Amino acid sequence: MPADSAPEPARPVRWRREAGEIGRSLARFGPSPGPRWHLGLQAAVAMTVPVGTLSLLGHESIALLAATGAFATLYGGRLAPRERAVFVPLVAAALWLCAAAGVALALLGPVAVSLGLVVVATVVSLLMFGRSVGPPGPLFPVLIFGLSAHVIAPRAGHPSIDPLLYLGVLAGSFAFAWLVTLAPLAREAVRRRPVAAPRRLRDLFPAGHRDATTRTLVARAAAIAVVGTIAALVVDPERAYWIVGAGIAVLGVSAGRRVALSRGIHRALGTAAGAAVYLALAFVPLPGVALALVLGVLQFVIELVVVRHYALALVFITPLVLLILSAAGAGGPELAVERVVDTAVGAVLGILSGLIVLRPRR
């Protein structure tokens, strides 16, 4: 052995070191990537206004469903306002199509939804990882597909919510979210800011389909979708989207195994704490407008925290999503318990998917 080469640490030593690093990540904040209050404010407004407006108009039964339009504002945060004005409507259209697919397949039955979930998760992962879209990645297309199928799933032979009404509300909320992202362009200082030559989307999001990391992430997402859907068939097919979504969320946009392990632990612990927050909110009789404000505050805090402490962000993400899901009529302790279990299963799948590594092509 060369004199200057250090021996590799023994496996128990490496495991203790990894465990210590993950433990420290739970107790500290990561570095700030820069101001995010404007992104948080846009997402909060895009969520609060549609929900509050529908509640004031007396449509509280569908008001919470309009909150999902804000998901479109979570993409392209690193882009300039003019670039986001072009990119966000494309994301909104993709999310709406995923919702429409979920609605259509829900009317065909749970088997069709399960097969559709695998296809949507794989195709969306290929598009987002392959075009370097960045955070939050394919999570929200998968989530909105499953959420739409869940709220439209027939009960006693009839859809829980009118499918056309649901898709119409969703389209309106996405359109409003796009208008919110255009708001910075109303400022004269932004309009007068010197602008370089406009960048094309293909330059902003370069193709990386042949890259080993991209192919690895897509393969992992597909494996999570298949295994997670099969696992849900044993318990409840309608819960498959949450398992698959949790697993894909653990992937993030990095192929590192340590990242997957850390995010998996963060997601499981943060979801458990967030489920407790949801239970506290679910039993408080909040009127629709007050609930809209609560959702907006949750979304604002999420955008400030998610890039610095993933587990803490899940404490706010979980009650937000569960409150939206409760609009379908399924709420209470059983919903919280199911989602904690489903998240744990998905987190394990996300961690185990780290075993899949595709080598670079020659």
Number of C-alpha atoms within 10 A of each C-alpha: 6 5 5 6 7 8 7 8 10 8 9 9 11 12 12 11 13 15 14 11 13 18 14 11 18 18 10 10 14 14 9 11 8 7 9 16 13 15 20 24 19 26 27 28 23 30 32 25 20 27 29 24 17 20 21 14 9 12 14 18 14 19 24 27 26 27 31 25 26 27 23 28 26 18 19 21 17 11 12 12 18 17 16 19 20 15 19 25 19 14 20 25 15 15 25 24 17 26 25 21 20 28 27 18 23 27 18 12 13 18 14 14 28 28 14 19 29 23 16 22 28 22 16 21 26 22 17 21 27 21 19 19 18 17 17 16 22 27 21 21 25 29 24 24 27 30 26 27 29 23 27 23 27 16 10 7 8 11 15 15 16 13 20 11 11 20 19 14 21 25 20 15 26 30 19 19 29 26 16 19 24 17 12 18 14 9 9 9 10 14 13 9 8 8 10 6 6 9 10 11 12 10 10 15 15 13 17 17 16 11 15 16 21 24 22 22 27 25 19 28 29 23 22 30 30 20 16 29 25 14 19 20 15 8 10 11 18 21 21 27 29 25 30 36 30 30 34 33 24 29 31 20 22 16 20 14 18 15 17 27 22 22 25 29 21 23 28 24 20 24 28 21 19 25 26 18 17 24 19 12 16 17 11 9 9 12 12 21 19 15 21 26 18 17 25 26 20 21 27 23 18 23 22 20 20 17 16 17 21 23 27 22 24 24 23 26 23 24 25 24 17 21 21 20 19 16 16 20 10 14 18 15 14 10 16 22 14 14 20 24 16 25 25 22 21 31 31 21 27 31 24 17 25 19 11 14 17 15 11 11 7 3
